[in-house]
Amino acid sequence: HLDEKSVTKHLNHNRRDSCQHRIDGAKVFVGDSLCGTVSYVSGQSVYVVDCGSPIVGEIVKVSQNGNYLTLCEVEILGVDSDDGDGVNLVSSTSVSVSQSSTGWNGVASRAVDGNPNGNYGANTCTCTSSASNNWWKIDLDEVSKIDRVVIYGRTDCCRDRMENALVYAGDEFCGSVSYTAGQSVFSVQCNGAVAGSVRIEQNYNYLTLCEVNIFGEPSDETPLVNLASGRGLPTSQTSVGWSCSSVQSYTNQ
């Protein structure tokens, strides 16, 4: 248990005399966020779990559900945090989730079941039935300042499907996912956007989410809305080419 810190890496020093394989599959959490999973390599006794982007928290937990847990030394690398990312709004509130379509029994609620297991066979990941124009949405039970959204993708295959996924807090665009080979956890900053919902869009591939964490805090502020979206407002432009009317610039596609 730490005072609030921004954790970047976790080092596990394992046994050297025997039973080294017992560490395989151990998961490292910072607060409610999964930092990563240990993959055993024969003969290796020190494992570095990189959290990707820094995760703010007071508690670091190492969990091993499939074997004995033996730790010979633990190092936690990070810095003091003056202001954190708030609480996980998914775990601390009642929420409603939906998605554009459902394929292979990957219902929307799997993304908030508290289990970030990235193996699709474990029945913990969502999946859409279409390979394009997909979305997943969560409605929070109160308006909140959203600091960041952490997305856990598949680990058994298809990790690159998250490339270019878009994250919105209400009508405000937070950012897009930039995939790096082998990566399965993605953090998108929303920088305090005030919203009552979060939406993840993937227009160019199937959308599969194995867990979504949303960090922030309740807010009394009024969310910004897109005043142009779908309102049929009068528009004009200097000229029209290739059937590109001015209406298309603000109509939801």
C-alpha positions, 0 to 999 in steps of 0.5 A: 500500500503506497501513498498516491503514486504514478506507477510505470513499471513493476519488477518481480524477482522470482525463485531460482532454486525451483518452481520458477514456472509458478509465476506464469500468468501472474497479473499486476494491478495498480488500483483497479487497473491491470498493469500487465501479465507475467509470461514465464521464460525458462530460466528467467527469475526477474520479470518486468511488467511495463504499465505502458502509460503511468497509472496513478494509484495507492495499491499495487496487487500481484494476483496468481489464480492458477498456482502458488504465488512466491515473490522473492522481491518486488520493485515498483518504479514510478514518481509521486503524483500530486493529482491523480486520475480519480476513481474508476467510474465503471467499478464505482457506479451503476452503468448501462452499456450498449453496442452497434451489433453483437457477434460470437456471443460477445455482448456489450456487458463483458467490457465492464465485468471486472475481468480483463482476460484477453483470451476470447474463449474465457467469455470476457470480451465483447465483439461486434458482428460487423467489420466496419462502422462499429461502436460501444457505449457506456452511460454513467449514472452521473455526469463526471470529469473524464481524465482517461479511458483505459481499454483492454484488448484481446491477447490471443489474437487480432490485437491490431484491430484496435488501431485507430479506434476513436474515444469520445466523452459525450460529444467531445473527442478524446483521442484515438488508439495507436497500436504497437505490435504486441500491445493489448492495453491502451490508455486514451487521455480525455483531459477532464472532459465533462460527460455522462457517457463514453463511446468507443468507435471502430470504423475500419474493423471489428470492435472487441473490448475485453475490459474498459476502465474510465477514470475521473470524478463526479462533476456538477458542470454541464457537458458540452454538446455538438450544436451542429450534429443532426439538427438540420441547420441551414448551411452554405458553401462557396461551391459544390464539387463531386456531390460534396454538399455542405450538409455532409460536414456536420451530419452524423454518418 
